[in-house]
Amino acid sequence: MKDNKKIIIVITAVAILITGILCKQKFFLMIPLLISLFVMAFQSEASRFGALAGAINSLIYTAAYIYMGVYASAASAFLFSFPIQLMTFFSWKKKAYKKTVMFRKMSKKASIIFYSAIIILWAVSAGVFMHLDYEYAVLDSGSFMFGFIIPVLTMLAYIEYTYLWIVHAVVSLLLSVQMVMNDYSQATYLIYSVYSLYCIICAFITVRKYYKEQQIKG
């Protein structure tokens, strides 16, 4: 991990801790968020160990969600996030290339169908939530949808996961801004969203570099 990333992690961690204390958040609930800083740092380098660290952190998130009484989120972290990140680690290890994986790319036809399906699903889900007068209808439905699609693409080592990940990061950042406007205690997640966007842009650049290198080597 490069020194500049270590400095950014420290700055972000301090900002989250100070904000959390000011917002009177319990330290136990900040632990998974702080660990996520290191998970994202690994993932920004397209390292398969990012998936392993993410799987472990999913268990911590599960405990935090149970403590908060948010059982649906706890179930999602334990039944989806944990196993798929663990499978991603072993899948990438099986098809290893240096510290990452042999990437692949969707065909043009598959891309058109895939992206069209995403737009339709997002529009339909947002429409349903808007009909129910949900304040965060468009952004939250998009964030939820990408939260399931991106891990699957990542496990399958399609480089398209980084494209959608950037969209997801922007959506999550906008959602965090909207939530902070209603509840300042969400500021820790806004700080994390900014850091996450930085890491995801780094991952986008890194994955493209690896993919190009793999194509040259055949």
Order of alpha helices (4+ residues) and beta strands (2+ residues): alpha-alpha-alpha-alpha-alpha-beta-beta-alpha-alpha-alpha-alpha
